[in-house]
Amino acid sequence: MRAPTPIATSLDDLEPGDSGLIAEVRPPAELEAWAPWLTALGFEPGEPVRLISRARPGGDPLCVRVGGSTYALRRAEAACVRIWREVPRT
């Protein structure tokens, strides 16, 4: 069995129960104000993050745990958080 390979993805791509480490916060240019707001909440590079659940229907908002805190984020906000996630090599 091969070792897991880290890949970068966005927080909104995760399934409930998935986790990873935050790589960066990268909002679109028109929403640059979200970066300091998300960072102030604790979404900083190196922090562990886990997707707890998604609302039904539509999957918006997401319940996310970062560090020792739990937040509800809209999918658009979660899409700004890039994470490193380990996946098995095939």
N, CA, C and O atoms as CSV, one atom per row, in Angstrom:
chain,resi,resn,atom,element,x,y,z
A,1,MET,N,N,0.844,-1.189,0.000
A,1,MET,CA,C,0.000,0.000,0.000
A,1,MET,C,C,0.881,1.240,0.000
A,1,MET,O,O,1.828,1.354,0.778
A,2,ARG,N,N,0.553,2.141,-0.870
A,2,ARG,CA,C,1.331,3.379,-0.968
A,2,ARG,C,C,0.882,4.383,0.081
A,2,ARG,O,O,-0.231,4.312,0.602
A,3,ALA,N,N,1.777,5.321,0.379
A,3,ALA,CA,C,1.472,6.380,1.342
A,3,ALA,C,C,0.493,7.377,0.726
A,3,ALA,O,O,0.452,7.527,-0.495
A,4,PRO,N,N,-0.298,8.061,1.560
A,4,PRO,CA,C,-1.220,9.062,1.037
A,4,PRO,C,C,-0.487,10.215,0.370
A,4,PRO,O,O,0.637,10.549,0.742
A,5,THR,N,N,-1.130,10.812,-0.609
A,5,THR,CA,C,-0.594,11.964,-1.303
A,5,THR,C,C,-1.398,13.192,-0.889
A,5,THR,O,O,-2.626,13.166,-0.972
A,6,PRO,N,N,-0.740,14.276,-0.441
A,6,PRO,CA,C,-1.501,15.474,-0.099
A,6,PRO,C,C,-1.947,16.197,-1.363
A,6,PRO,O,O,-1.174,16.342,-2.310
A,7,ILE,N,N,-3.199,16.650,-1.373
A,7,ILE,CA,C,-3.715,17.435,-2.492
A,7,ILE,C,C,-4.399,18.677,-1.933
A,7,ILE,O,O,-4.902,18.671,-0.810
A,8,ALA,N,N,-4.411,19.732,-2.725
A,8,ALA,CA,C,-5.108,20.960,-2.332
A,8,ALA,C,C,-6.490,20.948,-2.956
A,8,ALA,O,O,-6.652,20.614,-4.130
A,9,THR,N,N,-7.464,21.309,-2.175
A,9,THR,CA,C,-8.842,21.414,-2.634
A,9,THR,C,C,-9.496,22.529,-1.827
A,9,THR,O,O,-8.869,23.078,-0.920
A,10,SER,N,N,-10.722,22.867,-2.134
A,10,SER,CA,C,-11.383,23.895,-1.341
A,10,SER,C,C,-12.271,23.240,-0.289
A,10,SER,O,O,-12.721,22.106,-0.458
A,11,LEU,N,N,-12.507,23.943,0.761
A,11,LEU,CA,C,-13.290,23.435,1.882
A,11,LEU,C,C,-14.696,23.027,1.439
A,11,LEU,O,O,-15.253,22.073,1.982
A,12,ASP,N,N,-15.266,23.715,0.486
A,12,ASP,CA,C,-16.623,23.370,0.049
A,12,ASP,C,C,-16.680,22.094,-0.782
A,12,ASP,O,O,-17.772,21.604,-1.070
A,13,ASP,N,N,-15.523,21.539,-1.178
A,13,ASP,CA,C,-15.486,20.276,-1.921
A,13,ASP,C,C,-15.497,19.051,-1.010
A,13,ASP,O,O,-15.656,17.928,-1.487
A,14,LEU,N,N,-15.329,19.255,0.290
A,14,LEU,CA,C,-15.264,18.126,1.217
A,14,LEU,C,C,-16.641,17.525,1.470
A,14,LEU,O,O,-17.674,18.167,1.285
A,15,GLU,N,N,-16.611,16.281,1.895
A,15,GLU,CA,C,-17.812,15.586,2.340
A,15,GLU,C,C,-17.824,15.609,3.868
A,15,GLU,O,O,-16.760,15.692,4.481
A,16,PRO,N,N,-18.998,15.538,4.497
A,16,PRO,CA,C,-19.039,15.506,5.958
A,16,PRO,C,C,-18.126,14.416,6.513
A,16,PRO,O,O,-18.147,13.272,6.058
A,17,GLY,N,N,-17.331,14.796,7.499
A,17,GLY,CA,C,-16.367,13.892,8.117
A,17,GLY,C,C,-14.961,14.051,7.570
A,17,GLY,O,O,-14.002,13.639,8.222
A,18,ASP,N,N,-14.813,14.643,6.379
A,18,ASP,CA,C,-13.493,14.869,5.796
A,18,ASP,C,C,-12.767,15.976,6.551
A,18,ASP,O,O,-13.388,16.878,7.113
A,19,SER,N,N,-11.441,15.888,6.550
A,19,SER,CA,C,-10.643,16.906,7.228
A,19,SER,C,C,-9.346,17.147,6.474
A,19,SER,O,O,-9.016,16.429,5.530
A,20,GLY,N,N,-8.621,18.162,6.903
A,20,GLY,CA,C,-7.345,18.507,6.301
A,20,GLY,C,C,-6.699,19.644,7.056
A,20,GLY,O,O,-7.133,20.006,8.149
A,21,LEU,N,N,-5.660,20.205,6.466
A,21,LEU,CA,C,-4.974,21.371,7.025
A,21,LEU,C,C,-5.163,22.538,6.074
A,21,LEU,O,O,-5.107,22.367,4.857
A,22,ILE,N,N,-5.383,23.707,6.615
A,22,ILE,CA,C,-5.583,24.884,5.777
A,22,ILE,C,C,-4.277,25.248,5.085
A,22,ILE,O,O,-3.238,25.383,5.731
A,23,ALA,N,N,-4.338,25.406,3.772
A,23,ALA,CA,C,-3.178,25.803,2.976
A,23,ALA,C,C,-3.152,27.318,2.811
A,23,ALA,O,O,-2.104,27.945,2.960
A,24,GLU,N,N,-4.311,27.905,2.501
A,24,GLU,CA,C,-4.400,29.353,2.312
A,24,GLU,C,C,-5.853,29.783,2.261
A,24,GLU,O,O,-6.749,28.960,2.072
A,25,VAL,N,N,-6.081,31.075,2.431
A,25,VAL,CA,C,-7.393,31.679,2.234
A,25,VAL,C,C,-7.264,32.561,1.008
A,25,VAL,O,O,-6.469,33.501,0.985
A,26,ARG,N,N,-8.060,32.247,-0.023
A,26,ARG,CA,C,-7.925,32.944,-1.298
A,26,ARG,C,C,-9.305,33.280,-1.867
A,26,ARG,O,O,-9.849,32.520,-2.668
A,27,PRO,N,N,-9.876,34.433,-1.446
A,27,PRO,CA,C,-11.168,34.830,-1.999
A,27,PRO,C,C,-11.010,35.434,-3.393
A,27,PRO,O,O,-9.911,35.835,-3.775
A,28,PRO,N,N,-12.114,35.499,-4.159
A,28,PRO,CA,C,-12.041,36.185,-5.449
A,28,PRO,C,C,-11.730,37.666,-5.248
A,28,PRO,O,O,-11.981,38.223,-4.179
A,29,ALA,N,N,-11.191,38.287,-6.267
A,29,ALA,CA,C,-10.765,39.696,-6.174
A,29,ALA,C,C,-11.877,40.617,-5.687
A,29,ALA,O,O,-11.630,41.540,-4.910
A,30,GLU,N,N,-13.100,40.367,-6.142
A,30,GLU,CA,C,-14.206,41.258,-5.754
A,30,GLU,C,C,-14.649,41.052,-4.306
A,30,GLU,O,O,-15.450,41.828,-3.786
A,31,LEU,N,N,-14.129,40.007,-3.650
A,31,LEU,CA,C,-14.499,39.726,-2.265
A,31,LEU,C,C,-13.273,39.666,-1.353
A,31,LEU,O,O,-13.246,38.887,-0.401
A,32,GLU,N,N,-12.267,40.478,-1.638
A,32,GLU,CA,C,-11.015,40.466,-0.879
A,32,GLU,C,C,-11.222,40.688,0.614
A,32,GLU,O,O,-10.404,40.242,1.418
A,33,ALA,N,N,-12.294,41.365,1.000
A,33,ALA,CA,C,-12.554,41.635,2.417
A,33,ALA,C,C,-12.828,40.355,3.200
A,33,ALA,O,O,-12.739,40.351,4.428
A,34,TRP,N,N,-13.155,39.284,2.514
A,34,TRP,CA,C,-13.414,38.027,3.215
A,34,TRP,C,C,-12.136,37.436,3.798
A,34,TRP,O,O,-12.203,36.748,4.817
A,35,ALA,N,N,-10.982,37.675,3.198
A,35,ALA,CA,C,-9.725,37.079,3.669
A,35,ALA,C,C,-9.427,37.458,5.116
A,35,ALA,O,O,-9.211,36.562,5.932
A,36,PRO,N,N,-9.404,38.750,5.474
A,36,PRO,CA,C,-9.106,39.079,6.875
A,36,PRO,C,C,-10.191,38.591,7.834
A,36,PRO,O,O,-9.899,38.230,8.974
A,37,TRP,N,N,-11.435,38.580,7.374
A,37,TRP,CA,C,-12.543,38.097,8.212
A,37,TRP,C,C,-12.376,36.608,8.509
A,37,TRP,O,O,-12.493,36.194,9.662
A,38,LEU,N,N,-12.104,35.795,7.480
A,38,LEU,CA,C,-11.915,34.362,7.687
A,38,LEU,C,C,-10.675,34.083,8.537
A,38,LEU,O,O,-10.685,33.190,9.384
A,39,THR,N,N,-9.615,34.848,8.307
A,39,THR,CA,C,-8.390,34.686,9.094
A,39,THR,C,C,-8.657,35.017,10.562
A,39,THR,O,O,-8.165,34.323,11.451
A,40,ALA,N,N,-9.427,36.063,10.819
A,40,ALA,CA,C,-9.755,36.442,12.201
A,40,ALA,C,C,-10.562,35.349,12.909
A,40,ALA,O,O,-10.480,35.211,14.130
A,41,LEU,N,N,-11.338,34.576,12.149
A,41,LEU,CA,C,-12.104,33.473,12.735
A,41,LEU,C,C,-11.219,32.265,13.056
A,41,LEU,O,O,-11.625,31.372,13.800
A,42,GLY,N,N,-10.007,32.244,12.487
A,42,GLY,CA,C,-9.101,31.131,12.754
A,42,GLY,C,C,-8.745,30.303,11.535
A,42,GLY,O,O,-8.023,29.313,11.651
A,43,PHE,N,N,-9.236,30.688,10.374
A,43,PHE,CA,C,-8.917,29.976,9.136
A,43,PHE,C,C,-7.554,30.458,8.642
A,43,PHE,O,O,-7.453,31.276,7.727
A,44,GLU,N,N,-6.511,29.924,9.276
A,44,GLU,CA,C,-5.136,30.309,8.976
A,44,GLU,C,C,-4.355,29.105,8.484
A,44,GLU,O,O,-4.659,27.975,8.865
A,45,PRO,N,N,-3.346,29.329,7.637
A,45,PRO,CA,C,-2.534,28.209,7.148
A,45,PRO,C,C,-1.994,27.364,8.299
A,45,PRO,O,O,-1.503,27.880,9.303
A,46,GLY,N,N,-2.101,26.048,8.117
A,46,GLY,CA,C,-1.609,25.107,9.108
A,46,GLY,C,C,-2.641,24.640,10.118
A,46,GLY,O,O,-2.417,23.651,10.816
A,47,GLU,N,N,-3.765,25.333,10.207
A,47,GLU,CA,C,-4.807,24.945,11.165
A,47,GLU,C,C,-5.575,23.726,10.653
A,47,GLU,O,O,-5.872,23.639,9.462
A,48,PRO,N,N,-5.898,22.784,11.542
A,48,PRO,CA,C,-6.736,21.659,11.125
A,48,PRO,C,C,-8.178,22.117,10.927
A,48,PRO,O,O,-8.678,22.970,11.661
A,49,VAL,N,N,-8.830,21.542,9.933
A,49,VAL,CA,C,-10.215,21.893,9.635
A,49,VAL,C,C,-10.975,20.616,9.297
A,49,VAL,O,O,-10.422,19.684,8.713
A,50,ARG,N,N,-12.245,20.588,9.671
A,50,ARG,CA,C,-13.081,19.402,9.423
A,50,ARG,C,C,-14.485,19.848,9.037
A,50,ARG,O,O,-15.060,20.731,9.674
A,51,LEU,N,N,-15.029,19.239,7.999
A,51,LEU,CA,C,-16.413,19.508,7.618
A,51,LEU,C,C,-17.303,18.599,8.450
A,51,LEU,O,O,-17.222,17.375,8.345
A,52,ILE,N,N,-18.144,19.195,9.270
A,52,ILE,CA,C,-19.023,18.443,10.156
A,52,ILE,C,C,-20.283,18.005,9.421
A,52,ILE,O,O,-20.649,16.831,9.457
A,53,SER,N,N,-20.952,18.952,8.752
A,53,SER,CA,C,-22.197,18.621,8.045
A,53,SER,C,C,-22.542,19.711,7.052
A,53,SER,O,O,-21.949,20.790,7.043
A,54,ARG,N,N,-23.516,19.398,6.216
A,54,ARG,CA,C,-24.086,20.342,5.254
A,54,ARG,C,C,-25.585,20.423,5.508
A,54,ARG,O,O,-26.219,19.425,5.850
A,55,ALA,N,N,-26.143,21.606,5.341
A,55,ALA,CA,C,-27.587,21.763,5.497
A,55,ALA,C,C,-28.298,21.088,4.329
A,55,ALA,O,O,-27.735,20.941,3.244
A,56,ARG,N,N,-29.502,20.694,4.560
A,56,ARG,CA,C,-30.313,20.094,3.501
A,56,ARG,C,C,-31.555,20.933,3.336
A,56,ARG,O,O,-32.087,21.390,4.348
A,57,PRO,N,N,-32.047,21.165,2.173
A,57,PRO,CA,C,-31.501,20.779,0.874
A,57,PRO,C,C,-30.444,21.775,0.407
A,57,PRO,O,O,-30.339,22.873,0.953
A,58,GLY,N,N,-29.681,21.404,-0.578
A,58,GLY,CA,C,-28.741,22.309,-1.218
A,58,GLY,C,C,-27.340,22.353,-0.636
A,58,GLY,O,O,-26.421,22.826,-1.304
A,59,GLY,N,N,-27.146,21.878,0.583
A,59,GLY,CA,C,-25.810,21.853,1.166
A,59,GLY,C,C,-25.264,23.193,1.592
A,59,GLY,O,O,-24.047,23.358,1.674
A,60,ASP,N,N,-26.125,24.158,1.866
A,60,ASP,CA,C,-25.682,25.497,2.238
A,60,ASP,C,C,-26.518,25.970,3.422
A,60,ASP,O,O,-27.741,26.037,3.293
A,61,PRO,N,N,-25.934,26.297,4.554
A,61,PRO,CA,C,-24.526,26.463,4.865
A,61,PRO,C,C,-23.867,25.146,5.271
A,61,PRO,O,O,-24.509,24.100,5.366
A,62,LEU,N,N,-22.556,25.243,5.507
A,62,LEU,CA,C,-21.752,24.119,5.958
A,62,LEU,C,C,-21.397,24.347,7.415
A,62,LEU,O,O,-21.141,25.479,7.826
A,63,CYS,N,N,-21.380,23.284,8.195
A,63,CYS,CA,C,-20.922,23.347,9.578
A,63,CYS,C,C,-19.469,22.898,9.564
A,63,CYS,O,O,-19.165,21.769,9.181
A,64,VAL,N,N,-18.565,23.792,9.986
A,64,VAL,CA,C,-17.128,23.573,9.862
A,64,VAL,C,C,-16.461,23.749,11.222
A,64,VAL,O,O,-16.782,24.675,11.967
A,65,ARG,N,N,-15.537,22.859,11.534
A,65,ARG,CA,C,-14.750,22.992,12.766
A,65,ARG,C,C,-13.325,23.338,12.381
A,65,ARG,O,O,-12.691,22.631,11.598
A,66,VAL,N,N,-12.825,24.435,12.938
A,66,VAL,CA,C,-11.439,24.846,12.711
A,66,VAL,C,C,-10.826,25.107,14.080
A,66,VAL,O,O,-11.372,25.855,14.890
A,67,GLY,N,N,-9.674,24.472,14.323
A,67,GLY,CA,C,-9.082,24.589,15.651
A,67,GLY,C,C,-10.081,24.097,16.679
A,67,GLY,O,O,-10.560,22.969,16.573
A,68,GLY,N,N,-10.405,24.905,17.663
A,68,GLY,CA,C,-11.372,24.546,18.699
A,68,GLY,C,C,-12.725,25.189,18.532
A,68,GLY,O,O,-13.535,25.159,19.458
A,69,SER,N,N,-13.000,25.779,17.367
A,69,SER,CA,C,-14.261,26.494,17.151
A,69,SER,C,C,-15.071,25.861,16.024
A,69,SER,O,O,-14.519,25.233,15.121
A,70,THR,N,N,-16.389,26.037,16.094
A,70,THR,CA,C,-17.293,25.532,15.071
A,70,THR,C,C,-18.059,26.706,14.480
A,70,THR,O,O,-18.562,27.559,15.211
A,71,TYR,N,N,-18.148,26.746,13.143
A,71,TYR,CA,C,-18.800,27.846,12.429
A,71,TYR,C,C,-19.737,27.310,11.359
A,71,TYR,O,O,-19.576,26.190,10.876
A,72,ALA,N,N,-20.711,28.123,11.001
A,72,ALA,CA,C,-21.544,27.877,9.827
A,72,ALA,C,C,-21.039,28.822,8.747
A,72,ALA,O,O,-21.050,30.040,8.928
A,73,LEU,N,N,-20.595,28.264,7.624
A,73,LEU,CA,C,-20.113,29.062,6.495
A,73,LEU,C,C,-20.976,28.806,5.280
A,73,LEU,O,O,-21.408,27.681,5.033
A,74,ARG,N,N,-21.220,29.859,4.526
A,74,ARG,CA,C,-21.861,29.680,3.226
A,74,ARG,C,C,-20.869,28.974,2.309
A,74,ARG,O,O,-19.658,29.053,2.517
A,75,ARG,N,N,-21.384,28.287,1.297
A,75,ARG,CA,C,-20.500,27.583,0.367
A,75,ARG,C,C,-19.521,28.539,-0.295
A,75,ARG,O,O,-18.363,28.180,-0.509
A,76,ALA,N,N,-19.962,29.751,-0.624
A,76,ALA,CA,C,-19.075,30.733,-1.264
A,76,ALA,C,C,-17.922,31.103,-0.352
A,76,ALA,O,O,-16.803,31.300,-0.826
A,77,GLU,N,N,-18.170,31.201,0.947
A,77,GLU,CA,C,-17.103,31.509,1.903
A,77,GLU,C,C,-16.154,30.318,2.042
A,77,GLU,O,O,-14.934,30.484,2.059
A,78,ALA,N,N,-16.726,29.118,2.141
A,78,ALA,CA,C,-15.910,27.913,2.267
A,78,ALA,C,C,-15.045,27.686,1.038
A,78,ALA,O,O,-13.953,27.128,1.146
A,79,ALA,N,N,-15.515,28.108,-0.126
A,79,ALA,CA,C,-14.747,27.947,-1.366
A,79,ALA,C,C,-13.463,28.773,-1.348
A,79,ALA,O,O,-12.544,28.493,-2.118
A,80,CYS,N,N,-13.382,29.768,-0.496
A,80,CYS,CA,C,-12.186,30.611,-0.391
A,80,CYS,C,C,-11.076,29.955,0.432
A,80,CYS,O,O,-9.931,30.404,0.399
A,81,VAL,N,N,-11.405,28.912,1.157
A,81,VAL,CA,C,-10.443,28.248,2.029
A,81,VAL,C,C,-9.885,27.027,1.296
A,81,VAL,O,O,-10.601,26.055,1.060
A,82,ARG,N,N,-8.615,27.087,0.945
A,82,ARG,CA,C,-7.928,25.974,0.287
A,82,ARG,C,C,-7.297,25.118,1.372
A,82,ARG,O,O,-6.689,25.638,2.307
A,83,ILE,N,N,-7.443,23.811,1.247
A,83,ILE,CA,C,-6.884,22.922,2.264
A,83,ILE,C,C,-6.030,21.835,1.627
A,83,ILE,O,O,-6.197,21.481,0.460
A,84,TRP,N,N,-5.109,21.318,2.435
A,84,TRP,CA,C,-4.325,20.146,2.072
A,84,TRP,C,C,-5.050,18.958,2.673
A,84,TRP,O,O,-5.371,18.924,3.861
A,85,ARG,N,N,-5.293,18.003,1.821
A,85,ARG,CA,C,-6.009,16.811,2.231
A,85,ARG,C,C,-5.228,15.592,1.779
A,85,ARG,O,O,-4.694,15.575,0.671
A,86,GLU,N,N,-5.155,14.585,2.609
A,86,GLU,CA,C,-4.451,13.373,2.213
A,86,GLU,C,C,-5.426,12.395,1.580
A,86,GLU,O,O,-6.493,12.113,2.125
A,87,VAL,N,N,-5.040,11.885,0.424
A,87,VAL,CA,C,-5.832,10.874,-0.262
A,87,VAL,C,C,-4.917,9.712,-0.616
A,87,VAL,O,O,-3.728,9.914,-0.861
A,88,PRO,N,N,-5.452,8.506,-0.646
A,88,PRO,CA,C,-4.602,7.368,-0.977
A,88,PRO,C,C,-4.127,7.427,-2.421
A,88,PRO,O,O,-4.879,7.819,-3.313
A,89,ARG,N,N,-2.886,7.040,-2.648
A,89,ARG,CA,C,-2.369,6.924,-4.019
A,89,ARG,C,C,-2.934,5.656,-4.637
A,89,ARG,O,O,-3.135,4.651,-3.955
A,90,THR,N,N,-3.182,5.718,-5.919
A,90,THR,CA,C,-3.686,4.523,-6.608
A,90,THR,C,C,-2.613,3.899,-7.466
A,90,THR,O,O,-2.857,2.884,-8.119
